[in-house]
Amino acid sequence: MIFNKKNSIFHKSFKIGILVKGIDSVLEMIGGILLIFLNPNRLNKLVTLLTQHELSEDPKDVVANFIIKLSSHFSLSGQYFGIFYLMSHGIIKLILVVMLWKRKIWAYPLTVVSLILFILYQIYRCTIMYSTGLVLLTIFDIVMIILTLIEYKSIKDNNK
């Protein structure tokens, strides 16, 4: 059957997907660590440094003004939430990826549940503020749920 062949398109796609998820989880944890050092005051100084030259030439520069506006909404509570979200999300995903790579049977349903919870949160965030990146991530997570279920069925069928 196409589902339980080691070289099937589903199996290969699953392996690539969990590799991408693993890389993403490491990047999220790095982002969370970097966010520890980026408080609102430091961010304002950094944004000023990065935009002052452009704004001196063109005070109406769209990108520079957008960056300034975006950074002005950064607060300590936002920083703490960002650190918590990135670190917890990254750690959970990394643990699941490692367990999936080791083919731990319990990790498959747990991954599906976790991805569903992540998707629900991503949809909630999109209702607050639309993000194309978040929509693409949600689509990727839906594909990963399907691939995880196919892989889970394959492993269960092979263990019979």
C-alpha positions in Angstrom: 0.0 0.0 0.0 1.2 3.5 -0.8 0.9 4.6 2.9 3.3 2.2 4.5 6.2 2.3 2.0 9.3 3.9 3.5 9.9 5.7 0.2 6.3 6.9 -0.4 5.6 10.5 -1.1 3.7 10.7 2.2 6.6 9.4 4.3 9.1 11.6 2.6 6.9 14.6 2.9 6.3 13.8 6.6 10.1 13.6 7.2 10.7 16.9 5.4 7.8 18.5 7.4 9.2 17.4 10.8 12.6 18.6 9.7 11.2 22.0 8.9 9.2 22.0 12.2 12.5 21.1 14.1 14.4 24.0 12.4 11.5 26.3 13.2 11.4 25.3 16.8 15.1 26.0 17.2 14.7 29.4 15.6 11.8 30.2 17.9 13.9 29.4 21.0 16.7 31.5 19.6 14.2 34.3 19.1 12.9 33.9 22.6 16.4 34.1 24.0 17.2 37.2 21.9 13.9 38.8 23.0 15.1 38.6 26.7 17.7 41.2 25.8 15.5 43.4 23.6 13.4 45.5 26.0 11.3 48.5 24.8 14.1 51.0 25.5 16.7 49.0 23.5 14.3 48.5 20.7 13.6 52.2 20.4 17.3 53.0 20.3 17.8 50.3 17.7 14.9 51.5 15.5 16.1 55.1 15.8 19.6 54.1 14.8 18.3 52.0 11.8 15.9 54.7 10.5 17.4 58.0 11.3 19.5 58.2 8.1 16.5 57.3 5.9 14.2 59.7 7.7 16.7 62.5 7.4 16.6 62.1 3.6 12.9 61.4 3.4 10.7 62.1 6.4 7.7 60.4 4.8 9.5 57.1 4.1 6.8 54.4 4.4 9.0 51.6 5.6 10.9 53.6 8.2 7.7 55.1 9.6 6.0 51.7 9.6 9.0 50.3 11.7 8.8 53.2 14.1 5.0 52.8 14.5 5.4 49.1 15.0 8.1 49.4 17.6 6.1 52.0 19.5 3.6 49.3 20.5 6.3 47.1 22.0 5.9 46.9 25.8 7.3 45.0 28.7 4.2 42.8 28.9 4.6 42.2 25.1 8.2 41.3 25.7 7.4 38.8 28.4 4.6 37.3 26.4 6.8 37.0 23.4 9.6 35.3 25.4 7.1 32.9 27.0 5.3 32.1 23.7 8.5 31.6 21.6 10.2 29.5 24.2 7.3 27.3 25.2 6.2 26.8 21.6 9.7 26.1 20.5 10.4 23.6 23.3 7.1 21.8 22.8 7.7 21.5 19.0 11.3 20.3 19.4 10.3 17.6 21.9 7.6 16.4 19.6 9.9 16.5 16.5 12.5 14.4 18.4 9.9 11.9 19.5 8.4 11.6 16.0 11.9 11.2 14.6 12.4 8.3 17.1 9.0 6.9 15.9 7.5 7.0 19.5 3.9 5.9 18.9 2.5 8.2 21.6 4.0 11.2 19.9 1.8 11.0 16.9 -1.6 11.7 18.5 0.1 14.2 20.9 1.5 16.0 17.8 -1.9 16.1 16.2 -3.5 17.6 19.3 -0.7 20.1 19.7 -1.0 21.2 16.1 -4.7 21.6 16.5 -4.2 23.8 19.5 -1.6 25.9 17.7 -3.9 26.2 14.7 -6.8 27.4 17.0 -4.5 30.1 18.5 -3.2 31.1 15.0 -6.8 31.5 13.8 -7.5 33.6 16.9 -4.5 35.8 16.2 -5.6 36.2 12.6 -9.0 37.5 13.7 -7.2 40.2 15.8 -4.6 41.1 13.1 -4.4 39.4 9.7 -1.1 38.0 8.8 -0.3 36.2 5.6 2.6 34.4 7.3 0.2 33.1 10.0 -2.2 31.9 7.3 0.6 30.0 5.5 1.8 28.6 8.8 -1.7 27.4 9.6 -2.0 25.7 6.2 1.4 24.0 6.8 0.2 22.8 10.2 -3.0 21.4 8.6 -0.8 19.5 6.0 1.4 18.3 8.9 -1.7 17.0 10.7 -2.7 15.0 7.7 0.8 13.6 7.1 1.2 12.8 10.8 -2.1 10.8 10.7 -1.0 9.0 7.6 2.4 8.1 9.1 0.7 7.1 12.4 -1.7 4.7 10.5 1.3 3.3 8.6 3.2 2.6 11.8 0.2 1.0 13.5 -0.4 -1.2 10.4 3.2 -2.3 10.3 3.1 -3.2 14.0 0.2 -5.6 13.6 
